[in-house]
Amino acid sequence: MKNKLFLLLLAGMALTTSCNKFLEEEPKSNLSLESYYKTEGQAEATVNSLYRRGAPQRYALAPSAYVGPTASINTMLTGYFTNSYEGQERICLFSRELTRQQNTNLISSTMNTIWDESYKAINIANAGLKYIPQISFTNDSKKNSLVGEAKFFRAYNYFYLVKTFGAIPLPTTPNETLADDLYLERTDPAKVYALIESDLKEAVAALPATKFATNGHRVTKYVAAMTLADVYLQQGKYADAAAAAKIVVESAHNMTANGDLQMNSAYNQLRKTDDLDEVIYAQEYDATVNNSGWWTTYGFNSSAVSVFGTYSIFERVFGPTKQFLNVYDKKDLRIQPNQFFHWSYTNTVNGKKWTSEDAGIWYYVDEQALLTTGRGTKDWNFYRYPEALLTAAEGLAKSTGVSAEAAGYLARVKARANTEGKSVADFTTELQGLSAENFVKECWKERLREFPLEFKMWDDIVRTKMFPVISTTQAGKVDFVPLIGAKNASGATFKETDLLWPISPDEIQRNKKLTQNAGYQ
């Protein structure tokens, strides 16, 4: 953390209380904390500022035409996804080739962004947790909800940091003056996870039991529960993960049904439509307040520039390899054209056609932005209902065995992607015949197939310590081998030091109490 950190408490209070679809900005950087925390509106402004800070932006923010969101770079470590502009965006190259250890200084800018932005959010959340309880509210339930939201965002940012760096500093009070101790030692990951779990449990208890979309696009009990399930799963606490996931499974959220197996499929509905019951937590975008940046351009390669006049740059910054696409059986709906991926598109405005031998990502394409406006409005989904189902299925199988309940959860995800009319009941019966080990592997495979475009793959690989070897010849065939010593899809060999990113040398220079992660310069 830096000497300027305490000032960000004030700069971060940039959002007012009026929100329907958006939490609008109103900077208040000229106030002191002591004088600021007086009213409900000021408390809400503090919490509002957390919605577009830190870890959520690592997934949802697409500010560059040449490299995707920071979280996308994790998937490059597998070698199954590549950035066509890695000659310039060398962090993608170093990740794919597993050579980050020799290039620590060259990736320090990205590490600084991850570290700085998450700690800014944590510092603001800490201030809210200190001062909001002291404010008199006309409605205590609103105060409790704001405290729950602050706890959620503190936990969410710490979760991203601990997965990225391992042991990290763990401040739980705000840095308000230059006299505060801004430089802390690294804290054991187990203690970081303990705080994350505590914060999320309190958030689950405090936040309203309703859907994100019907809660004014504010985090809910189910957002916190899904994140808690994710946290438990990452640690291998399977029974706890299943219990937390079932809170979401049994909520008003649900799977989006296929209207047909073409442009009205569930996957196309997710691509086109915001606020579906499937969406547990999302980042909002709008044409006027905050558009989605370069997301749509990531759906094509550079040849699309001559086909569309709405964007000046198109790059395949997160492109699946042909080997990765073999994760799908040929009958899987998700691998059919214009579901998750596409290979051609005709511009209906000028009749020009884009084609490619390498798959573009159809899931990222906002057609109105592509064809007319150049300003994407589609929200980014952090958590979807299938993740609750798959987490519950894996957690139950690992903790109590393969039950009809566990099989039914996995079956629902499989059945939606099936193009041959196989029912949930058919899949459930089939899956119940598997051993616990093979059932869990089916859960892992389904996570690879359902969430490849949402940057969850590397987290699964790290938590299981198993690497998915996708067949180059047999569609749908995936084996799992121990991660350390395995070769990624680019032929590089995984080392123990590949599990974490380096702490930025700039941060280590500022804070002499920090030590670098093993293996890095």
Beta strands, then each sheet from edge to edge (+ up, - down):
strand 1: 15-19
strand 2: 23-25
strand 3: 81-82
strand 4: 279-283
strand 5: 319-320
strand 6: 341-346
strand 7: 353-361
strand 8: 380-384
strand 9: 466-470
strand 10: 478-482
sheet 1: 1+ 2-
sheet 2: 3+ 5-
sheet 3: 4+ 8-
sheet 4: 6+ 7-
sheet 5: 9+ 10-
end
